[in-house]
Amino acid sequence: MARPRSFDEERALDAAMHAFWANGYEATSTQDLCEATGLGRSSIYNTFTSKHDLFRRALTRYMDGMNAGQLQILEDVERSATERLRALFDRVIEGEFAQRRDGHSIGCLTVNTTVELAGRDPEAAAMLERDLTTRLTALRATIRAGQQDGDITSGRDADTLARYLNAVIGGMRVSAQGGADLATLRAIADTAMDALTGI
């Protein structure tokens, strides 16, 4: 009979996710993961098989949590499309300032992983592509609804605008890592909204 694990696997996964988020995949050592989770090496490897497997599960956890919050905003049909998109920008900005150290945000684990691993880790690249598809689908649907209602007046097609907004959000996250302040991020968001509404 297998001996029950004497630790909370979900809590350990959450701690590992934050370690990878703050430091990146390569820079997070097994010892860093031990310190973050409070587990010994044997417990980590018995549970998660490898550092890469632990990272894969941590990235999945991050993506699921991030997308759940964003989709809740974008799928709220009680609000207009522009209200939903403004709320999404607000959430992004709030998130960047909730995870800050020494005047710099730790950014977005998805964006950080894209920069670090997308070109050389096929499994990570496939995860990132699925995540991107989820976000673009929700953005496109919101933009189309806004165009149909006259809320969004840009003549660009919804797919192009969805990719534009996704790029703006990624750029905001990188800017926050570089130390951009609240006013700067809000100005970027306002400019993106202007591009959609022509105001």
GUDRENKOL-161663 format. One record per residue (C-alpha): residue number from 1; residue in three letters; x, y, z. Coordinates in Angstrom, 1 decimal, m for minus. Example, Ala and Ser with C-alpha at 12.3 -4.5 7.8 and 13.67 -1.06 7.14 Angstrom:
<pamis>
<nr->1, rest->ALA, u->12.3, v->m4.5, w->7.8>
<nr->2, rest->SER, u->13.7, v->m1.1, w->7.1>
</pamis>
This chain:
<pamis>
<nr->1, rest->MET, u->0.0, v->0.0, w->0.0>
<nr->2, rest->ALA, u->1.4, v->3.4, w->m1.0>
<nr->3, rest->ARG, u->2.4, v->5.7, w->1.8>
<nr->4, rest->PRO, u->0.3, v->8.9, w->1.7>
<nr->5, rest->ARG, u->2.1, v->12.1, w->0.9>
<nr->6, rest->SER, u->2.7, v->14.2, w->4.0>
<nr->7, rest->PHE, u->2.5, v->17.5, w->2.1>
<nr->8, rest->ASP, u->0.0, v->19.6, w->0.2>
<nr->9, rest->GLU, u->0.8, v->19.0, w->m3.5>
<nr->10, rest->GLU, u->m1.3, v->21.9, w->m4.6>
<nr->11, rest->ARG, u->0.5, v->24.3, w->m2.2>
<nr->12, rest->ALA, u->3.9, v->23.0, w->m3.4>
<nr->13, rest->LEU, u->2.9, v->23.5, w->m7.0>
<nr->14, rest->ASP, u->1.8, v->27.0, w->m6.3>
<nr->15, rest->ALA, u->5.1, v->27.8, w->m4.5>
<nr->16, rest->ALA, u->7.1, v->26.3, w->m7.4>
<nr->17, rest->MET, u->5.0, v->28.4, w->m9.9>
<nr->18, rest->HIS, u->6.0, v->31.6, w->m8.0>
<nr->19, rest->ALA, u->9.6, v->30.6, w->m8.0>
<nr->20, rest->PHE, u->9.6, v->30.0, w->m11.8>
<nr->21, rest->TRP, u->7.6, v->33.2, w->m12.3>
<nr->22, rest->ALA, u->10.1, v->35.3, w->m10.4>
<nr->23, rest->ASN, u->13.3, v->33.8, w->m11.7>
<nr->24, rest->GLY, u->12.6, v->31.9, w->m15.0>
<nr->25, rest->TYR, u->13.0, v->28.3, w->m15.8>
<nr->26, rest->GLU, u->16.8, v->28.1, w->m16.2>
<nr->27, rest->ALA, u->17.6, v->30.3, w->m13.3>
<nr->28, rest->THR, u->15.4, v->28.4, w->m10.9>
<nr->29, rest->SER, u->17.6, v->25.6, w->m9.4>
<nr->30, rest->THR, u->16.4, v->22.4, w->m7.8>
<nr->31, rest->GLN, u->17.6, v->23.9, w->m4.5>
<nr->32, rest->ASP, u->15.5, v->27.0, w->m5.1>
<nr->33, rest->LEU, u->12.5, v->24.7, w->m5.6>
<nr->34, rest->CYS, u->13.3, v->22.9, w->m2.4>
<nr->35, rest->GLU, u->13.4, v->26.2, w->m0.5>
<nr->36, rest->ALA, u->10.3, v->27.5, w->m2.1>
<nr->37, rest->THR, u->8.2, v->24.4, w->m1.5>
<nr->38, rest->GLY, u->9.7, v->23.3, w->1.7>
<nr->39, rest->LEU, u->10.3, v->19.8, w->0.2>
<nr->40, rest->GLY, u->13.4, v->17.7, w->m0.1>
<nr->41, rest->ARG, u->14.8, v->16.7, w->m3.5>
<nr->42, rest->SER, u->13.4, v->13.2, w->m3.2>
<nr->43, rest->SER, u->9.9, v->14.4, w->m2.5>
<nr->44, rest->ILE, u->10.0, v->16.8, w->m5.5>
<nr->45, rest->TYR, u->11.3, v->14.1, w->m7.9>
<nr->46, rest->ASN, u->9.0, v->11.4, w->m6.5>
<nr->47, rest->THR, u->6.0, v->13.7, w->m7.0>
<nr->48, rest->PHE, u->6.9, v->15.7, w->m10.1>
<nr->49, rest->THR, u->9.4, v->13.4, w->m11.9>
<nr->50, rest->SER, u->11.6, v->16.2, w->m13.1>
<nr->51, rest->LYS, u->12.2, v->19.9, w->m13.0>
<nr->52, rest->HIS, u->10.7, v->20.2, w->m16.5>
<nr->53, rest->ASP, u->7.6, v->18.3, w->m15.4>
<nr->54, rest->LEU, u->7.2, v->20.5, w->m12.4>
<nr->55, rest->PHE, u->7.6, v->23.6, w->m14.6>
<nr->56, rest->ARG, u->5.0, v->22.2, w->m17.1>
<nr->57, rest->ARG, u->2.5, v->21.7, w->m14.3>
<nr->58, rest->ALA, u->3.3, v->25.1, w->m12.8>
<nr->59, rest->LEU, u->2.9, v->26.9, w->m16.2>
<nr->60, rest->THR, u->m0.4, v->25.1, w->m16.7>
<nr->61, rest->ARG, u->m1.6, v->26.2, w->m13.3>
<nr->62, rest->TYR, u->m0.6, v->29.8, w->m14.1>
<nr->63, rest->MET, u->m2.3, v->29.8, w->m17.5>
<nr->64, rest->ASP, u->m5.5, v->28.3, w->m16.1>
<nr->65, rest->GLY, u->m5.7, v->30.8, w->m13.4>
<nr->66, rest->MET, u->m4.9, v->33.8, w->m15.6>
<nr->67, rest->ASN, u->m7.3, v->32.8, w->m18.3>
<nr->68, rest->ALA, u->m10.1, v->32.1, w->m15.9>
<nr->69, rest->GLY, u->m10.0, v->35.7, w->m14.6>
<nr->70, rest->GLN, u->m9.6, v->37.2, w->m18.0>
<nr->71, rest->LEU, u->m12.4, v->35.1, w->m19.6>
<nr->72, rest->GLN, u->m14.7, v->36.0, w->m16.8>
<nr->73, rest->ILE, u->m14.2, v->39.7, w->m17.8>
<nr->74, rest->LEU, u->m14.4, v->39.2, w->m21.6>
<nr->75, rest->GLU, u->m17.4, v->37.0, w->m21.5>
<nr->76, rest->ASP, u->m19.5, v->39.4, w->m19.3>
<nr->77, rest->VAL, u->m22.2, v->40.3, w->m21.9>
<nr->78, rest->GLU, u->m23.8, v->42.6, w->m19.4>
<nr->79, rest->ARG, u->m21.1, v->45.1, w->m20.2>
<nr->80, rest->SER, u->m20.3, v->46.7, w->m23.5>
<nr->81, rest->ALA, u->m17.2, v->45.4, w->m25.4>
<nr->82, rest->THR, u->m15.2, v->48.5, w->m24.6>
<nr->83, rest->GLU, u->m16.1, v->48.3, w->m20.9>
<nr->84, rest->ARG, u->m14.9, v->44.7, w->m20.9>
<nr->85, rest->LEU, u->m11.7, v->45.5, w->m22.6>
<nr->86, rest->ARG, u->m11.0, v->48.5, w->m20.3>
<nr->87, rest->ALA, u->m11.7, v->46.1, w->m17.3>
<nr->88, rest->LEU, u->m9.2, v->43.6, w->m18.8>
<nr->89, rest->PHE, u->m6.5, v->46.4, w->m19.0>
<nr->90, rest->ASP, u->m7.3, v->47.3, w->m15.4>
<nr->91, rest->ARG, u->m6.8, v->43.7, w->m14.3>
<nr->92, rest->VAL, u->m3.5, v->43.5, w->m16.2>
<nr->93, rest->ILE, u->m2.2, v->46.7, w->m14.6>
<nr->94, rest->GLU, u->m3.4, v->45.7, w->m11.1>
<nr->95, rest->GLY, u->m1.7, v->42.3, w->m11.5>
<nr->96, rest->GLU, u->1.6, v->43.9, w->m12.5>
<nr->97, rest->PHE, u->1.6, v->46.1, w->m9.4>
<nr->98, rest->ALA, u->0.5, v->43.2, w->m7.1>
<nr->99, rest->GLN, u->3.7, v->41.3, w->m8.1>
<nr->100, rest->ARG, u->6.4, v->43.9, w->m7.7>
<nr->101, rest->ARG, u->9.8, v->43.9, w->m6.1>
<nr->102, rest->ASP, u->12.4, v->46.8, w->m6.0>
<nr->103, rest->GLY, u->10.2, v->48.9, w->m8.3>
<nr->104, rest->HIS, u->9.9, v->46.3, w->m11.0>
<nr->105, rest->SER, u->7.1, v->43.8, w->m11.8>
<nr->106, rest->ILE, u->7.9, v->40.2, w->m12.1>
<nr->107, rest->GLY, u->5.9, v->40.2, w->m15.3>
<nr->108, rest->CYS, u->3.8, v->37.4, w->m16.7>
<nr->109, rest->LEU, u->4.9, v->33.8, w->m16.5>
<nr->110, rest->THR, u->3.5, v->33.2, w->m20.0>
<nr->111, rest->VAL, u->5.3, v->36.2, w->m21.5>
<nr->112, rest->ASN, u->8.5, v->35.3, w->m19.7>
<nr->113, rest->THR, u->8.3, v->31.7, w->m20.9>
<nr->114, rest->THR, u->7.7, v->32.8, w->m24.5>
<nr->115, rest->VAL, u->10.9, v->34.8, w->m24.4>
<nr->116, rest->GLU, u->12.9, v->32.2, w->m22.6>
<nr->117, rest->LEU, u->11.7, v->28.9, w->m24.0>
<nr->118, rest->ALA, u->9.4, v->29.2, w->m27.0>
<nr->119, rest->GLY, u->12.2, v->28.9, w->m29.6>
<nr->120, rest->ARG, u->13.9, v->25.9, w->m28.0>
<nr->121, rest->ASP, u->11.4, v->23.8, w->m26.0>
<nr->122, rest->PRO, u->8.7, v->22.2, w->m28.2>
<nr->123, rest->GLU, u->6.5, v->21.2, w->m25.3>
<nr->124, rest->ALA, u->6.5, v->24.7, w->m23.8>
<nr->125, rest->ALA, u->5.9, v->26.2, w->m27.3>
<nr->126, rest->ALA, u->2.9, v->24.0, w->m27.8>
<nr->127, rest->MET, u->1.5, v->25.0, w->m24.4>
<nr->128, rest->LEU, u->2.0, v->28.7, w->m25.2>
<nr->129, rest->GLU, u->0.3, v->28.3, w->m28.6>
<nr->130, rest->ARG, u->m2.8, v->26.7, w->m27.0>
<nr->131, rest->ASP, u->m2.8, v->29.5, w->m24.4>
<nr->132, rest->LEU, u->m2.5, v->32.1, w->m27.1>
<nr->133, rest->THR, u->m5.4, v->30.6, w->m29.0>
<nr->134, rest->THR, u->m7.6, v->30.7, w->m26.0>
<nr->135, rest->ARG, u->m6.9, v->34.4, w->m25.4>
<nr->136, rest->LEU, u->m7.2, v->35.4, w->m29.0>
<nr->137, rest->THR, u->m10.5, v->33.6, w->m29.3>
<nr->138, rest->ALA, u->m12.0, v->35.5, w->m26.4>
<nr->139, rest->LEU, u->m10.6, v->38.9, w->m27.6>
<nr->140, rest->ARG, u->m11.9, v->38.3, w->m31.1>
<nr->141, rest->ALA, u->m15.4, v->37.5, w->m29.9>
<nr->142, rest->THR, u->m15.4, v->40.6, w->m27.7>
<nr->143, rest->ILE, u->m14.1, v->42.8, w->m30.5>
<nr->144, rest->ARG, u->m16.7, v->41.4, w->m33.0>
<nr->145, rest->ALA, u->m19.5, v->42.1, w->m30.5>
<nr->146, rest->GLY, u->m18.2, v->45.7, w->m30.2>
<nr->147, rest->GLN, u->m18.0, v->46.2, w->m33.9>
<nr->148, rest->GLN, u->m21.6, v->44.9, w->m34.4>
<nr->149, rest->ASP, u->m22.8, v->47.2, w->m31.6>
<nr->150, rest->GLY, u->m20.9, v->50.2, w->m33.0>
<nr->151, rest->ASP, u->m18.9, v->50.3, w->m29.7>
<nr->152, rest->ILE, u->m15.7, v->49.6, w->m31.6>
<nr->153, rest->THR, u->m15.3, v->51.7, w->m34.7>
<nr->154, rest->SER, u->m11.9, v->50.6, w->m36.0>
<nr->155, rest->GLY, u->m12.2, v->49.3, w->m39.6>
<nr->156, rest->ARG, u->m9.5, v->46.6, w->m38.9>
<nr->157, rest->ASP, u->m10.7, v->43.0, w->m38.8>
<nr->158, rest->ALA, u->m11.3, v->41.4, w->m35.4>
<nr->159, rest->ASP, u->m8.4, v->39.0, w->m35.7>
<nr->160, rest->THR, u->m5.9, v->41.8, w->m36.4>
<nr->161, rest->LEU, u->m7.3, v->43.8, w->m33.5>
<nr->162, rest->ALA, u->m7.2, v->40.8, w->m31.1>
<nr->163, rest->ARG, u->m3.5, v->40.2, w->m32.0>
<nr->164, rest->TYR, u->m2.8, v->43.9, w->m31.5>
<nr->165, rest->LEU, u->m4.4, v->44.0, w->m28.1>
<nr->166, rest->ASN, u->m2.6, v->40.8, w->m27.1>
<nr->167, rest->ALA, u->0.7, v->42.4, w->m28.2>
<nr->168, rest->VAL, u->m0.1, v->45.6, w->m26.3>
<nr->169, rest->ILE, u->m0.8, v->43.6, w->m23.1>
<nr->170, rest->GLY, u->2.5, v->41.7, w->m23.5>
<nr->171, rest->GLY, u->4.3, v->44.9, w->m24.0>
<nr->172, rest->MET, u->2.7, v->46.4, w->m20.9>
<nr->173, rest->ARG, u->3.9, v->43.5, w->m18.9>
<nr->174, rest->VAL, u->7.5, v->43.8, w->m20.2>
<nr->175, rest->SER, u->7.4, v->47.6, w->m19.6>
<nr->176, rest->ALA, u->6.3, v->46.9, w->m16.0>
<nr->177, rest->GLN, u->9.2, v->44.6, w->m15.6>
<nr->178, rest->GLY, u->11.4, v->47.4, w->m16.7>
<nr->179, rest->GLY, u->10.0, v->49.6, w->m14.0>
<nr->180, rest->ALA, u->7.2, v->51.5, w->m15.8>
<nr->181, rest->ASP, u->5.0, v->53.3, w->m13.4>
<nr->182, rest->LEU, u->1.2, v->53.2, w->m13.1>
<nr->183, rest->ALA, u->0.6, v->56.3, w->m15.2>
<nr->184, rest->THR, u->2.7, v->54.9, w->m18.0>
<nr->185, rest->LEU, u->0.8, v->51.7, w->m18.1>
<nr->186, rest->ARG, u->m2.5, v->53.5, w->m18.0>
<nr->187, rest->ALA, u->m1.5, v->55.7, w->m20.8>
<nr->188, rest->ILE, u->m0.6, v->52.7, w->m22.9>
<nr->189, rest->ALA, u->m4.0, v->51.1, w->m22.2>
<nr->190, rest->ASP, u->m5.8, v->54.4, w->m23.1>
<nr->191, rest->THR, u->m3.9, v->54.6, w->m26.4>
<nr->192, rest->ALA, u->m4.9, v->51.0, w->m27.3>
<nr->193, rest->MET, u->m8.5, v->51.8, w->m26.5>
<nr->194, rest->ASP, u->m8.3, v->54.9, w->m28.7>
<nr->195, rest->ALA, u->m7.1, v->52.7, w->m31.5>
<nr->196, rest->LEU, u->m10.3, v->50.7, w->m31.2>
<nr->197, rest->THR, u->m12.8, v->53.5, w->m30.8>
<nr->198, rest->GLY, u->m11.2, v->56.2, w->m32.9>
<nr->199, rest->ILE, u->m11.7, v->58.7, w->m30.1>
</pamis>
